[in-house]
Each structure stands twice: as C-alpha cells, then as structure tokens.
Amino acid sequence: MNFESSNPATLYATESGREASMNFESRNPATGELLGTHPEHNKAEIEVRLQRAWDGWQHWSRTPLQKRIAFLTRLAELLEERAETYGRLITAEMGKPLADSIFEIKKSAWAARHLAEAGKLISSHSPSQAYRRRSYMNR
C-alpha cells in the first residue's frame, strides 16, 4: 500500500514482510525537493526516547544554576553565529522567507540570553523570612 499527499511533509507506508513501515518525508514546499526521509519509530524506540528525555530532564534539574546560565549563554552565542545557516534550513523545510527564518533564530538566541540573565538575577537573591513565608531579597 502507498499513501501519497500533496502535503510537503508526506507520510507514506510500504509493505515489508508482515508489517507496514511508515516513513516521514521532509520536502521543500517551494520546490518539492526531497530533503530527507525519516522512519517511523516502533514502541520500543519511542520508550527509549521518552526515557532519554526523562533522564535528560532529571540531569538538567540537578544542574547547578551557574552551569545552566553558562549553557544558555553559550546557546545564545551559537544561535547568533549560526543564524543564517539555521535560517536557510527553516526556509528550505517550511517555505518561510529567509529574513523571517533568520529572525526566528535570532529571537531564540535572545530568549536564551534573557533566561540566562534571569538566572543571574535569581542567583543574586538571598532567602529571608517575611510574613512567615519564604521570600527573596536582592543584594
């Protein structure tokens, strides 16, 4: 069986022995050029990926704030350095105008930098007791 669609991201099935395997095609919406094919994950592969995501979140949640700040700062720098490269990829995959795609990457860099700066503010607070609740004060 084959499923086809005019959708730039096409899902199709092919018979392979007893089971049909699904694949996801990534196409440039402007040209129809095939950019890549991605296989369906079976239940076990999905479970592995979900476990990796959970493990990653647990690791991140235990990461000291200063390391998170450094990571987000570096992420912002890399996004800014690679804005045109990533912007071209977004344009190829989504058909978005290049200037908009580059802006999207720069906006993501700004967000990472903003979160890093917010982390610096959080780390500069000291706990105190006020109104029988825990609160924080700037130094």
C-alpha positions in Angstrom: 0.0 0.0 0.0 1.2 3.5 -0.7 -0.2 6.7 0.6 0.6 10.0 -1.2 -0.3 13.5 -0.5 0.3 17.0 -1.9 1.3 18.0 1.6 5.1 19.0 1.7 5.5 16.6 4.7 4.2 13.3 3.3 3.5 10.2 5.3 3.6 7.0 3.3 3.5 3.3 4.0 5.2 0.4 2.3 4.7 -3.3 2.8 7.8 -5.0 4.2 7.1 -8.6 5.0 4.3 -8.9 7.6 4.4 -5.3 8.8 3.9 -2.0 7.1 6.6 0.6 7.9 5.8 4.3 7.9 8.2 6.9 6.8 8.0 10.7 7.0 9.3 12.7 4.1 10.6 16.2 4.5 10.1 18.3 1.4 10.9 21.9 0.4 7.4 23.3 0.0 8.6 25.8 -2.7 10.3 23.2 -5.0 9.1 19.8 -3.8 12.7 18.7 -3.4 13.0 15.8 -1.0 15.2 17.0 1.9 15.1 13.7 3.9 13.2 10.6 4.9 12.6 9.7 8.5 11.5 6.2 9.6 8.7 5.6 12.0 9.8 4.5 15.5 8.3 1.4 17.0 7.0 1.2 20.5 10.4 0.2 22.0 12.2 3.0 20.2 9.6 5.5 21.5 10.1 4.2 25.0 13.9 4.6 24.7 13.5 8.2 23.5 11.0 9.0 26.3 13.3 7.6 28.9 16.2 9.7 27.5 14.1 12.8 27.7 13.1 12.0 31.3 16.8 11.3 32.2 17.9 14.5 30.5 15.3 16.5 32.4 16.4 14.9 35.7 20.0 15.7 34.9 19.2 19.3 34.0 17.1 19.8 37.1 20.1 18.8 39.2 22.5 21.0 37.3 23.7 24.0 39.3 22.3 27.3 38.3 25.7 28.8 37.3 26.2 25.9 34.8 22.7 26.4 33.4 23.4 30.1 33.0 26.7 29.3 31.1 24.9 26.8 28.9 22.1 29.2 28.0 24.7 32.0 27.3 26.7 29.6 25.0 23.5 28.5 23.3 22.6 32.2 22.6 26.1 32.7 21.1 25.9 29.7 18.9 22.4 30.6 17.6 23.6 34.1 16.8 26.7 32.7 15.0 24.7 30.2 13.0 21.5 32.2 12.4 21.9 32.3 8.6 22.7 28.5 8.4 19.7 27.6 10.5 17.6 30.2 8.8 18.3 28.6 5.5 17.2 25.2 6.9 14.0 26.6 8.2 13.3 28.3 4.8 14.0 25.0 3.0 11.8 22.9 5.3 8.9 25.4 5.8 9.0 27.8 2.9 9.3 30.7 5.2 11.0 33.8 3.8 14.7 33.7 4.7 14.6 37.0 6.6 11.8 35.7 8.7 13.7 32.4 9.3 16.8 34.2 10.4 14.8 36.5 12.7 13.3 33.4 14.3 16.7 32.1 15.1 17.8 35.4 16.5 14.7 35.6 18.6 15.6 32.2 20.0 19.1 33.5 20.8 17.5 36.5 22.5 15.3 34.2 24.6 18.2 32.0 25.7 20.2 35.1 26.7 17.1 36.5 28.5 16.8 33.3 30.5 20.5 33.3 31.3 20.1 36.9 32.6 17.1 35.9 34.6 19.1 33.1 36.2 21.8 35.6 37.2 19.1 37.7 39.0 17.8 34.6 40.7 21.3 33.6 41.9 21.7 37.1 43.4 18.8 36.7 45.7 19.1 35.6 49.3 16.4 33.8 51.2 14.7 35.5 54.1 11.7 35.0 56.3 8.9 37.6 55.8 5.3 37.2 56.8 6.0 33.7 57.8 6.8 32.7 54.2 10.0 32.3 52.4 10.8 35.3 50.2 13.8 36.6 48.4 15.6 39.9 48.5 18.0 41.5 46.1 21.5 42.1 47.5 
